[in-house]
């Protein structure tokens, strides 16, 4: 299960009320909690992985085991690097919450939507703008 799926399990989805103002205090508090717990869990996971990797290396006897350990360590470091980038996105989202910009598309300014933010709390674009950006990126790659 992915980290976001783990976080989603611990939080009930936000239930929008009819005629409720978008990004009101309750919604902001809901997403702030999700982001803060997600960030905390990423830090805890990183520190436990490093401790585990330190202990594991001591018991390696031969070169094959050491090579396998080093390859695994490389993969773990790659994952931690991605998580570091995710922590930066989480920090950016927490800052956007403080500034009152969270939940609005960076490109067009419309509401990103509660459902999209539940699925991807660090989303900065609405579905339409994200789709256009992905299509443009795909065209640049294929050009």
SULWONOR-V668569 format. One record per pair of residues at least 12 apart in sequence whose C-alpha atoms are under 10 Angstrom apart, sorted by the first residue. I is the first residue (numbers start at 1). J is the second residue. Records with the same first field share a line. If there is no record, write none. Layout:
I: J  J
This chain:
3: 38  41  42  45  83
4: 34  35  38  118  119  120  121
5: 119
6: 38  41
7: 34  35  37  38  39  41
8: 34  38  118  119  120
10: 34  37
11: 30  31  33  34  37  118
12: 30  118
13: 30  31  114  115  118  119
14: 26  27  30  31  114  115  118
15: 27  114  115
16: 114  115
22: 103  104  111  112  113  114
23: 97  100  101  102  103  104  111  113  114
24: 100
27: 103  114
28: 94  97  98  100  102  103
29: 97
30: 118
31: 93  94  97  102  103  114  117  118  121  122
32: 90  93  94  95  97  98  102  121
33: 94
34: 90  118  121
35: 87  89  90  91  93  94  121  122
36: 87  90  91  94
38: 86  87  90  121
39: 83  84  86  87  88  89  90  91
40: 87
42: 80  83  84  86  87
43: 80  83  84  87
45: 80  83
46: 76  77  79  80  83  84
49: 73  76  77  80
50: 73  76  77  80
53: 69  70  72  73  76
56: 69
57: 69  70  73
86: 122
87: 122
88: 122
89: 121  122  123  124
90: 121  122  123
91: 122
92: 122  124
93: 121  122  123  124
94: 121  122
96: 122  124
101: 124
102: 117  121  122  123  124
103: 116  117  121  122  123  124  125  126
104: 123  124  125  126
105: 123  124  125  126  127  128  129  130
106: 123  124  125  126  129
107: 124  125  126  129  130  133
108: 125  126  128  129
109: 124  125  126
110: 125  126
111: 124  125  126  127
112: 124  125  126  127  128  129
113: 125  126  127
